[in-house]
Amino acid sequence: MTLILRKEHFDFIVEHSLEEYPLEACGILLGDVKGSVKSVRRIFKARNILSSPSRYEIDPEDQLAAFNLADRESMAVIGFYHSHPYWEAEPSSIDAAMAFYRNSSYVIYSMPTRSIASFTWDGEKFTPEEVKII
């Protein structure tokens, strides 16, 4: 799979991560899926109800609002993002325990390395996917 992010989407994730630092930021990716390509059309900033530097949980009200927005604008929920304030852009065991959406992209922005990575969840494990920033 390949995830396509526009530069402004990447910048949005970085800015949100900086705003929430030293806590994890999180949000929802809305867009389209065509074959093995997921294209982000919109990013929905969400609140991390855990207010934690090492865990996140998207506020249920924000999640409902994002899913409703996707329906209204004929988009799909294609994934989620969160920041790692102190770690690499690799999924943690906590990330795996909290992943519920199969075939979704789980994007991680690492603040220390200023890097972004994405992984798909198959219900058991994460698999890296290519990220193209255009």
Backbone torsions as a table, in degrees:
resi	resn	phi	psi	omega
1	MET	NA	153.2	176.2
2	THR	-129.0	135.7	176.1
3	LEU	-108.5	124.3	178.7
4	ILE	-101.6	121.3	175.9
5	LEU	-117.9	133.7	170.8
6	ARG	-76.2	156.2	-178.5
7	LYS	-56.0	-39.4	-179.8
8	GLU	-66.3	-28.8	175.9
9	HIS	-70.9	-43.7	176.5
10	PHE	-58.9	-47.0	179.5
11	ASP	-60.6	-37.6	178.5
12	PHE	-61.8	-45.9	179.7
13	ILE	-63.1	-42.5	178.9
14	VAL	-62.1	-48.6	-179.2
15	GLU	-61.2	-42.9	179.0
16	HIS	-63.4	-40.2	178.6
17	SER	-62.2	-42.0	178.2
18	LEU	-65.8	-39.4	178.8
19	GLU	-61.0	-39.5	-174.1
20	GLU	-88.3	-15.6	-178.4
21	TYR	-52.6	133.2	16.5
22	PRO	-93.8	13.7	178.9
23	LEU	-93.0	163.0	176.0
24	GLU	-76.4	133.4	172.0
25	ALA	-90.5	158.1	177.8
26	CYS	-153.5	158.8	179.1
27	GLY	-171.1	-176.5	-172.1
28	ILE	-124.9	138.3	-179.5
29	LEU	-101.0	125.0	178.9
30	LEU	-114.9	142.8	-179.9
31	GLY	174.3	-143.3	-174.9
32	ASP	-129.9	153.1	174.3
33	VAL	-122.9	124.3	176.2
34	LYS	-131.6	106.7	-177.2
35	GLY	64.3	-122.2	-178.8
36	SER	-100.0	16.8	-178.2
37	VAL	-117.2	126.5	173.4
38	LYS	-107.8	126.6	-179.8
39	SER	-114.4	122.6	178.7
40	VAL	-78.5	126.6	175.2
41	ARG	-106.3	-26.2	-177.0
42	ARG	-154.0	145.4	176.4
43	ILE	-116.0	133.9	179.9
44	PHE	-110.3	112.3	178.8
45	LYS	-72.4	133.3	-179.6
46	ALA	-123.2	162.8	176.2
47	ARG	-91.9	138.8	174.6
48	ASN	-89.6	104.4	-175.1
49	ILE	-71.3	-11.2	178.0
50	LEU	-85.3	-18.1	-177.6
51	SER	43.3	56.7	-173.3
52	SER	-124.0	148.0	174.1
53	PRO	-81.7	-6.1	-175.8
54	SER	-132.1	3.7	179.8
55	ARG	-149.2	156.3	173.1
56	TYR	-140.9	153.1	170.6
57	GLU	-146.5	121.2	-177.7
58	ILE	-69.3	132.9	177.8
59	ASP	-55.9	127.0	-178.3
60	PRO	-57.6	-34.6	177.8
61	GLU	-66.2	-40.6	176.9
62	ASP	-65.3	-40.4	180.0
63	GLN	-63.2	-44.6	178.5
64	LEU	-62.1	-43.9	179.5
65	ALA	-60.9	-42.1	179.8
66	ALA	-66.1	-43.1	179.3
67	PHE	-64.6	-39.6	177.6
68	ASN	-65.7	-41.8	177.4
69	LEU	-60.9	-43.6	178.2
70	ALA	-58.8	-44.9	178.4
71	ASP	-61.5	-47.2	-177.9
72	ARG	-62.5	-35.2	-175.4
73	GLU	-102.7	17.2	177.2
74	SER	53.2	47.0	175.7
75	MET	-119.4	168.2	174.6
76	ALA	-109.3	152.2	168.4
77	VAL	-80.7	110.0	-174.0
78	ILE	-102.5	-8.1	178.0
79	GLY	169.3	-168.5	-174.0
80	PHE	-140.6	156.5	174.6
81	TYR	-132.9	155.0	170.2
82	HIS	-155.8	163.3	-178.8
83	SER	-103.2	155.3	169.3
84	HIS	-115.1	102.3	-177.3
85	PRO	-64.1	-25.7	-173.4
86	TYR	-130.0	1.1	-172.0
87	TRP	-129.0	171.0	176.8
88	GLU	-64.8	168.6	177.1
89	ALA	-86.0	61.6	178.4
90	GLU	-129.1	140.3	179.6
91	PRO	-66.9	138.5	177.7
92	SER	-91.0	172.4	175.4
93	SER	-64.2	-31.9	176.4
94	ILE	-66.8	-42.4	177.6
95	ASP	-58.1	-43.1	179.6
96	ALA	-65.2	-40.6	-179.6
97	ALA	-66.1	-25.6	-176.8
98	MET	-103.1	5.7	179.3
99	ALA	-85.1	123.3	-175.5
100	PHE	-121.5	-14.3	-171.7
101	TYR	-107.4	104.6	-179.9
102	ARG	-63.5	143.9	178.6
103	ASN	66.3	7.6	175.9
104	SER	-85.9	156.0	174.8
105	SER	-87.2	136.2	174.2
106	TYR	-118.1	103.5	-176.3
107	VAL	-93.2	135.8	178.2
108	ILE	-125.3	128.1	173.5
109	TYR	-105.6	121.6	178.1
110	SER	-92.4	118.5	178.8
111	MET	-71.0	-41.7	-179.4
112	PRO	-62.4	-37.6	-177.2
113	THR	-99.8	-5.9	-177.9
114	ARG	52.3	44.2	-178.1
115	SER	-126.2	158.7	179.5
116	ILE	-126.7	144.6	177.1
117	ALA	-145.0	156.4	178.4
118	SER	-133.4	148.5	-177.2
119	PHE	-139.1	144.0	172.9
120	THR	-99.6	148.5	-177.9
121	TRP	-108.4	125.0	-179.7
122	ASP	-102.6	8.1	-178.2
123	GLY	102.4	-17.0	179.8
124	GLU	-129.5	-35.1	-176.3
125	LYS	-149.7	161.8	173.9
126	PHE	-91.7	142.2	173.9
127	THR	-123.7	130.2	179.0
128	PRO	-60.8	144.1	173.8
129	GLU	-129.1	152.3	-179.6
130	GLU	-68.7	140.3	173.9
131	VAL	-116.0	124.7	175.4
132	LYS	-113.9	124.1	176.0
133	ILE	-103.3	120.9	-176.5
134	ILE	-117.5	NA	NA
